[in-house]
Amino acid sequence: MDLGLAGRTALVSGASRGMGRAIALQLAREGAAVAMVARGEPALLAAAGAIEAETGAQITTVVADITTVSGRAAVLAACPAPDILVTNASGPPPRDVRELGRADWIAAIDAWMLTPIALMQATLDGMIARRFGRIVNIVSRSVKIAQPEMPLSNGARSGLVGFTAGLSRQVARHNVTINNLLPGIFATETQRRHVAQLAAESGRRFEDVWAEREAENPSGRYGEPFEIAAYCAFLCSAQAGFVTGQNLLVDGGSYPGTY
């Protein structure tokens, strides 16, 4: 299927590794020019170089912390008029809620709620004027299945999902869609750090905790980044204009509910 993305411009944050890198690659394969954003320059440049070499797509790199005003300004200066916005960021480490103070909550809300909102605010009018916009937030299954060890994610990401529920209905008539992807367990560096901390706190071996989580998933495995990238690319496509305001699980069937 031709997704109709040739000639479009995409802005992808957290793009140096894991899901963000996979999404940038998939969009580039579909013919989009991609602005890749991350904080770590060596990993970002390596990822961008590999994607450009494989696809021949126009790749722009921006080394910035988009949780800051100056970081977002740098990103928008490099990519002022994206047709596609994919917000993505590594989640917080496991924490005991009793250890969390106000500063922890403010930082979480800044990173996983207010930053995506600020990027949407900055890019929506251009999408509306061009009569095409696709926004996909990579969130977490924690907004659907709260994770006891992830209070910061449960709270901040739920705020983002609530915000987009209202905004998505306001802009749909302009052929601008906003959807959230809710990944479960994926074989990424972030997941490995998460499991390593769980293992350390429980006194168990990393390999045992990793295998246990894999076995508990109905699919019997971890997701691969290319799988969520393919889903994301479809949501960014010309054909996905009637899908908006949705929170879509990509979790191997781990959500136990019917609806």
C-alpha positions as CSV (number, residue, x, y, z in Angstrom):
1,M,0.0,0.0,0.0
2,D,1.2,3.5,-0.9
3,L,0.7,5.5,2.3
4,G,0.8,8.8,0.4
5,L,3.7,10.1,2.5
6,A,6.1,11.0,-0.3
7,G,6.9,14.7,-0.1
8,R,5.6,15.0,3.5
9,T,7.8,16.3,6.3
10,A,7.9,14.5,9.6
11,L,9.2,15.5,13.0
12,V,10.1,12.6,15.3
13,S,11.4,13.1,18.8
14,G,13.4,10.5,20.8
15,A,14.6,9.4,17.4
16,S,18.1,8.1,18.1
17,R,17.2,4.6,19.2
18,G,14.4,2.2,19.9
19,M,10.9,3.0,18.8
20,G,11.7,6.5,17.7
21,R,14.5,5.4,15.4
22,A,12.3,2.7,14.0
23,I,9.5,5.2,13.3
24,A,11.9,7.6,11.6
25,L,13.2,4.8,9.4
26,Q,9.7,3.7,8.4
27,L,8.6,7.2,7.6
28,A,11.7,7.7,5.5
29,R,11.1,4.5,3.7
30,E,7.6,5.8,2.8
31,G,9.2,8.9,1.2
32,A,8.9,11.5,3.9
33,A,11.6,13.9,4.8
34,V,12.4,13.4,8.5
35,A,13.7,15.7,11.2
36,M,15.1,13.5,13.9
37,V,15.5,14.9,17.4
38,A,17.3,13.5,20.4
39,R,19.6,14.7,23.2
40,G,22.5,12.4,22.5
41,E,24.5,13.6,19.5
42,P,26.6,10.4,18.7
43,A,23.6,8.1,18.7
44,L,21.5,10.5,16.8
45,L,24.0,11.1,14.1
46,A,24.7,7.4,13.7
47,A,21.0,6.6,13.4
48,A,20.4,9.4,10.9
49,G,23.3,8.4,8.8
50,A,22.1,4.8,8.6
51,I,18.6,5.8,7.7
52,E,19.8,8.3,5.0
53,A,22.1,5.7,3.5
54,E,19.3,3.1,3.3
55,T,16.5,5.2,2.1
56,G,18.0,8.2,0.4
57,A,15.5,10.4,2.3
58,Q,16.2,13.9,3.4
59,I,17.2,13.6,7.1
60,T,17.7,16.6,9.4
61,T,19.1,16.1,12.9
62,V,18.5,18.3,15.9
63,V,20.4,17.7,19.1
64,A,18.1,19.2,21.8
65,D,16.3,18.7,25.0
66,I,12.7,19.3,23.9
67,T,11.5,19.5,27.5
68,T,13.0,23.0,27.5
69,V,11.8,26.2,25.8
70,S,15.1,26.6,24.0
71,G,15.2,23.0,22.9
72,R,11.8,23.2,21.3
73,A,12.7,26.5,19.7
74,A,15.8,24.8,18.1
75,V,13.6,22.0,16.8
76,L,11.0,24.2,15.3
77,A,13.6,26.4,13.7
78,A,15.0,23.3,11.9
79,C,11.5,21.9,11.1
80,P,9.0,24.8,11.2
81,A,6.2,23.2,9.2
82,P,5.9,19.4,9.8
83,D,3.0,17.6,8.2
84,I,3.6,14.7,10.7
85,L,4.5,15.0,14.4
86,V,5.5,12.0,16.4
87,T,6.2,12.6,20.1
88,N,8.2,10.0,21.8
89,A,10.3,9.9,24.9
90,S,11.7,7.2,27.2
91,G,9.6,6.7,30.3
92,P,10.6,7.2,33.9
93,P,12.3,4.5,35.9
94,P,10.3,2.4,38.4
95,R,9.6,4.4,41.6
96,D,7.9,3.9,44.9
97,V,5.2,6.6,45.1
98,R,6.2,7.3,48.7
99,E,9.6,8.5,47.5
100,L,8.2,11.1,45.1
101,G,8.2,14.8,45.9
102,R,6.7,17.8,44.1
103,A,9.8,18.2,41.9
104,D,9.5,14.7,40.6
105,W,5.8,15.2,39.6
106,I,6.6,18.6,37.9
107,A,9.4,17.1,35.9
108,A,7.2,14.1,34.9
109,I,4.4,16.4,33.8
110,D,6.8,18.6,31.9
111,A,8.4,15.7,30.0
112,W,5.4,13.4,29.2
113,M,2.5,15.8,29.1
114,L,3.4,19.5,28.6
115,T,6.2,19.0,26.1
116,P,4.0,17.0,23.6
117,I,1.2,19.6,24.1
118,A,3.7,22.5,23.4
119,L,4.8,20.8,20.2
120,M,1.2,20.3,19.1
121,Q,0.4,24.0,19.9
122,A,3.3,25.1,17.7
123,T,2.5,22.9,14.7
124,L,-1.3,22.6,14.5
125,D,-2.1,25.8,12.7
126,G,0.3,25.0,9.9
127,M,-1.3,21.6,9.5
128,I,-4.8,23.1,9.5
129,A,-3.8,25.6,6.8
130,R,-2.3,22.9,4.6
131,R,-5.3,20.6,5.2
132,F,-3.1,17.7,6.3
133,G,-1.8,16.8,9.7
134,R,-1.0,13.6,11.5
135,I,0.0,13.6,15.2
136,V,0.9,10.4,16.9
137,N,2.0,10.3,20.6
138,I,3.9,7.3,21.7
139,V,2.5,6.9,25.2
140,S,2.3,3.7,27.3
141,R,-0.1,0.9,28.2
142,S,0.1,2.4,31.7
143,V,-2.8,4.8,30.7
144,K,-4.9,1.7,30.1
145,I,-3.4,-0.8,32.6
146,A,-1.8,1.2,35.4
147,Q,1.6,-0.2,36.4
148,P,2.1,-0.1,40.1
149,E,5.8,0.6,39.9
150,M,5.3,3.5,37.4
151,P,3.3,6.2,39.2
152,L,4.9,9.1,37.2
153,S,4.0,7.5,33.9
154,N,0.5,6.5,35.0
155,G,-0.2,10.1,36.0
156,A,1.6,12.3,33.4
157,R,0.8,10.3,30.4
158,S,-2.9,10.0,31.4
159,G,-3.0,13.8,31.4
160,L,-1.7,13.9,27.8
161,V,-4.3,11.3,26.7
162,G,-7.1,13.3,28.3
163,F,-5.9,16.5,26.6
164,T,-5.7,14.9,23.2
165,A,-9.2,13.5,23.5
166,G,-10.7,16.9,23.4
167,L,-8.2,18.5,20.9
168,S,-8.5,15.7,18.3
169,R,-12.3,16.4,17.9
170,Q,-11.6,20.1,17.3
171,V,-9.2,19.7,14.4
172,A,-10.6,16.5,12.7
173,R,-12.6,18.6,10.2
174,H,-9.3,20.0,8.8
175,N,-7.9,16.6,8.0
176,V,-5.7,16.7,11.1
177,T,-5.7,13.6,13.3
178,I,-4.3,13.0,16.7
179,N,-3.9,9.5,18.0
180,N,-2.0,7.8,20.8
181,L,-0.1,4.5,20.6
182,L,0.1,2.5,23.8
183,P,3.0,0.1,23.7
184,G,3.3,-2.8,26.0
185,I,6.6,-4.7,26.5
186,F,9.1,-4.0,23.6
187,A,12.6,-5.2,23.2
188,T,14.3,-1.8,23.6
189,E,17.1,-0.3,25.6
190,T,14.5,1.4,27.8
191,Q,12.8,-1.9,28.6
192,R,16.2,-3.4,29.5
193,R,16.9,-0.6,31.9
194,H,13.4,-1.1,33.4
195,V,13.9,-4.8,33.9
196,A,17.4,-4.3,35.3
197,Q,16.0,-2.0,38.0
198,L,13.2,-4.4,38.8
199,A,15.7,-7.3,39.0
200,A,18.0,-5.3,41.3
201,E,15.2,-4.3,43.6
202,S,13.9,-7.8,43.9
203,G,17.4,-9.5,44.2
204,R,16.7,-11.6,41.1
205,R,18.7,-12.2,38.0
206,F,18.0,-9.9,35.0
207,E,17.6,-13.0,32.8
208,D,14.9,-14.5,35.0
209,V,12.8,-11.3,35.2
210,W,13.2,-10.7,31.5
211,A,12.1,-14.2,30.6
212,E,9.2,-14.1,33.1
213,R,7.8,-10.9,31.5
214,E,8.1,-12.5,28.1
215,A,6.3,-15.7,29.1
216,E,3.5,-13.8,30.8
217,N,2.6,-12.0,27.5
218,P,-0.1,-13.8,25.5
219,S,2.2,-13.6,22.4
220,G,5.0,-15.3,24.3
221,R,7.5,-12.6,23.3
222,Y,8.5,-8.9,23.4
223,G,7.4,-6.6,20.6
224,E,10.0,-5.4,18.1
225,P,10.4,-1.7,17.4
226,F,9.6,-2.2,13.7
227,E,6.1,-3.4,14.6
228,I,5.1,-0.2,16.3
229,A,6.8,1.8,13.6
230,A,4.6,0.2,10.9
231,Y,1.4,0.9,12.9
232,C,2.6,4.5,13.4
233,A,3.3,4.9,9.7
234,F,-0.3,3.8,8.9
235,L,-1.7,6.3,11.3
236,C,0.3,9.0,9.5
237,S,-0.9,8.0,6.1
238,A,-3.4,9.6,3.8
239,Q,-5.7,6.6,4.3
240,A,-5.9,7.1,8.1
241,G,-7.8,10.4,8.0
242,F,-10.9,8.9,9.6
243,V,-9.0,7.6,12.7
244,T,-8.6,10.2,15.4
245,G,-8.8,10.6,19.1
246,Q,-7.9,6.9,19.7
247,N,-5.7,5.2,22.2
248,L,-4.4,2.1,20.5
249,L,-2.8,-0.7,22.3
250,V,0.2,-2.5,20.8
251,D,0.9,-5.0,23.5
252,G,0.8,-8.6,22.3
253,G,-2.7,-9.0,23.8
254,S,-1.7,-8.3,27.4
255,Y,-4.6,-6.0,28.1
256,P,-7.2,-8.4,29.6
257,G,-10.4,-6.5,28.9
258,T,-13.0,-7.0,26.2
259,Y,-13.3,-3.3,25.4
